């Protein structure tokens, strides 16, 4: 299938519904991989795969470490204002 598609000022294009249906996207959103080729740009369906999933406990550990680091940074700023090493 060949179609003329316009591009807006932000570089966005809208694929025709029939074309989206042929690649399995129909009414849903999806990820496309844009690949530069000598003859033009190839768009093909893509996927996003989670590399690591975190448990609520692990997320709490990250948040605790972030809070601890933020407190440490505040202390450093106060020391810097006083001219302490």
MODELLER restraints for C-alpha pairs under 7 A, 6 or more apart:
rsr = mdl.restraints
at = mdl.atoms
rsr.add(forms.Gaussian(group=physical.xy_distance, feature=features.Distance(at['CA:5:A'], at['CA:13:A']), mean=6.85, stdev=0.5))
rsr.add(forms.Gaussian(group=physical.xy_distance, feature=features.Distance(at['CA:6:A'], at['CA:13:A']), mean=6.18, stdev=0.5))
rsr.add(forms.Gaussian(group=physical.xy_distance, feature=features.Distance(at['CA:7:A'], at['CA:13:A']), mean=4.76, stdev=0.5))
rsr.add(forms.Gaussian(group=physical.xy_distance, feature=features.Distance(at['CA:17:A'], at['CA:26:A']), mean=6.42, stdev=0.5))
rsr.add(forms.Gaussian(group=physical.xy_distance, feature=features.Distance(at['CA:20:A'], at['CA:26:A']), mean=5.17, stdev=0.5))
rsr.add(forms.Gaussian(group=physical.xy_distance, feature=features.Distance(at['CA:23:A'], at['CA:45:A']), mean=6.89, stdev=0.5))
rsr.add(forms.Gaussian(group=physical.xy_distance, feature=features.Distance(at['CA:31:A'], at['CA:45:A']), mean=6.22, stdev=0.5))
rsr.add(forms.Gaussian(group=physical.xy_distance, feature=features.Distance(at['CA:31:A'], at['CA:46:A']), mean=5.19, stdev=0.5))
rsr.add(forms.Gaussian(group=physical.xy_distance, feature=features.Distance(at['CA:31:A'], at['CA:47:A']), mean=6.01, stdev=0.5))
rsr.add(forms.Gaussian(group=physical.xy_distance, feature=features.Distance(at['CA:32:A'], at['CA:43:A']), mean=6.15, stdev=0.5))
rsr.add(forms.Gaussian(group=physical.xy_distance, feature=features.Distance(at['CA:32:A'], at['CA:44:A']), mean=5.45, stdev=0.5))
rsr.add(forms.Gaussian(group=physical.xy_distance, feature=features.Distance(at['CA:32:A'], at['CA:45:A']), mean=4.59, stdev=0.5))
rsr.add(forms.Gaussian(group=physical.xy_distance, feature=features.Distance(at['CA:32:A'], at['CA:46:A']), mean=4.95, stdev=0.5))
rsr.add(forms.Gaussian(group=physical.xy_distance, feature=features.Distance(at['CA:33:A'], at['CA:43:A']), mean=5.60, stdev=0.5))
rsr.add(forms.Gaussian(group=physical.xy_distance, feature=features.Distance(at['CA:33:A'], at['CA:44:A']), mean=5.29, stdev=0.5))
rsr.add(forms.Gaussian(group=physical.xy_distance, feature=features.Distance(at['CA:33:A'], at['CA:45:A']), mean=6.09, stdev=0.5))
rsr.add(forms.Gaussian(group=physical.xy_distance, feature=features.Distance(at['CA:33:A'], at['CA:46:A']), mean=5.48, stdev=0.5))
rsr.add(forms.Gaussian(group=physical.xy_distance, feature=features.Distance(at['CA:34:A'], at['CA:41:A']), mean=6.46, stdev=0.5))
rsr.add(forms.Gaussian(group=physical.xy_distance, feature=features.Distance(at['CA:34:A'], at['CA:42:A']), mean=5.72, stdev=0.5))
rsr.add(forms.Gaussian(group=physical.xy_distance, feature=features.Distance(at['CA:34:A'], at['CA:43:A']), mean=4.71, stdev=0.5))
rsr.add(forms.Gaussian(group=physical.xy_distance, feature=features.Distance(at['CA:34:A'], at['CA:44:A']), mean=6.77, stdev=0.5))
rsr.add(forms.Gaussian(group=physical.xy_distance, feature=features.Distance(at['CA:35:A'], at['CA:41:A']), mean=5.60, stdev=0.5))
rsr.add(forms.Gaussian(group=physical.xy_distance, feature=features.Distance(at['CA:35:A'], at['CA:42:A']), mean=5.06, stdev=0.5))
rsr.add(forms.Gaussian(group=physical.xy_distance, feature=features.Distance(at['CA:35:A'], at['CA:43:A']), mean=6.44, stdev=0.5))
rsr.add(forms.Gaussian(group=physical.xy_distance, feature=features.Distance(at['CA:36:A'], at['CA:42:A']), mean=6.33, stdev=0.5))
